[in-house]
Amino acid sequence: MATAVQFRLENTWVPVEGDPCGAFVFTLINLSDVSIDGFKLAYTSLTRVKDIEEPVCENATFLKRNANFHQFAPPAGFVLQPGASWSFRVGGLWRPAKHRTDGAKSAYLTLSSGQHAAVAVADLMLGGDHSAPPPALLPEGKVTEPFAMLPWPASVALVAGEGFPVALYPADGASLVELRAVENVLRLFCRLFPVGHAPLSLARVHEGRAVSLSADDSLGASAYALTFAADEIALRYGDVAGLQYALTLLAQMLHGARMQPDIFRFPASGTISDAPRYDWRGCHLDVSRQFYPVDDVKRLIDILAWFRMNTFHWHLSDDEAWRLEIKAFPQLTTLGVLRGPDEPLLPQLGNGVDPVGGFYSQEDVKDIVAHAGALQVEVVPEIDIPGHSTATLVALPELVDGQEAPDSYRSVQGYPNNALNPAIEYTYEVLGKVFDEMVELFPSRLIHIGGDEVAANTWMASPLARKLMERQGIEGTFGLQSYFMKRIQVMLSERGRKLAGWDEVSHGGGVDPDGTLLMAWQKPEVGLELAKLGYDVVMTPGQAYYLDMVQDEAFQEPGASWAGTVPPQHTYTYEAVAEFPPELAARMRGVQACIWCEHFLTRDYFNHLVFPRLPAIAEAAWTPRENKDWLRFAAIVRLSPRY
């Protein structure tokens, strides 16, 4: 039950002469019936103060910062009367605020009694400049071929019909495997479009059209071919995935013709020959910053299947929480998930006075993996190590070098000492038990181990790490990281798994590239550099495929901006493979969307930022470059399911 809110915090960013980062002006309004004094105000914000020793503030006393958590107190003796307000100013910011989501995401008060009180917050306002509203992000669109197909197939030669069948049904002689595939796609459609008319039926339908189904070994993996005629559709497929993709495409076309008959039609005759452009057509979801219940995760997997995407990269741990039940270490999902004013982890990124938690039991995981597998989607799990491990270290403090100063380095997100120490042998014992349980839960041959954003001076104040460096002849942080990753790679190999990670896994000497998959996220040219080193690569550059990025430069457009502005047209037209020479083309495995959830506080925010860019990436992953058409996409994508 949510706590009643009797206070509001308004926040404005203002420019400051001589300081390009500007300042925040906060105003706390007391809407209660009582006066308060001796209180503390905490807020969370991705725009953090820079100098944690002496931040620049006026009319307030700085008390504490931990990553995105900030706490201030009013001047001594200050009393906030009912209906009155307290304003204070905070400078010394890491960066200027560029968008309305760059301010406070949550807040609460700690009263003099020690009790906590909820504080409401809303958008960051812009002081001293024009607060521009965002423009329309998607043009009306235009189709030259009136068929609702997304992603667009590799080869299309169709003639539009005047009407459309009520439903499509398998012709006589369909096998049990084929009937189950029809049922799977029908259930998928009904989950995504609960009030939509069913496009498929397992029984003959009056005014319907039969679909003859046949396996064809001459077609490759995931490939299919369709031939349309007035009385029947012939569907040939290379494997079960190709069968599902063809049935999904038929459902899309029929749904589009029914929903928008002025734009879309169903084929009367013609052919489609189709196969995916890339093997890896992925989407990542960060469930550490915000927790997504099982049904919500399955909903996203359904959407991936609708767009013929085949990989769900599940980011299960980070500084903010560890979300995967590990029976050997239950404290990971007790201590390691609880955020709140009096919980093991401080509030972050939108949570305030009410404690938050959430994790996936092993039964939940089995359910999600089975759901995905039935839709030809592989679940690739990620635990992010050695950095991004604050929650792990809170849950398992015996993994800390007790001789190391507790604030000897900070991550780019501002977390102190947040990396697992490669010199502590118990680290590998813990991770070995974690991997033992993960391989039983996830059939994927890959386990993603993160490896990103380890701060440049990490472990340098650890006596244990220094001894390891001297003993092994290791140089610096990234030499230590390479030592750590190589040991992890061996541990995974012993369990029949290959290592996947972010591009920084290659730093400091990297790991054995054989069978290793790295994701190029920092900038597009990194992917080519990794391929030259012998790594297989998935392209997921923040400048095009990170779906938390803002879609327009206008202040009122929500999202993050560290990788720039990423409008839907840029995401759609971006060509990840453009710089790969032919001799390295085989190293380019595919592309992936990344959904990082610092800004995703509501379902509406999720939908606004993820769509239409997720289906744009789906088309980039499937459709040959020469077949892409931005205006056609803009017309068809409006029929897409929403989260």
Summary of the structure (lengths in Angstrom):
residues: 643
radius of gyration: 26.6
end to end distance: 24.6
largest distance: 84.9
contacts: 2245
relative contact order: 0.11
helix: 29%
strand: 26%
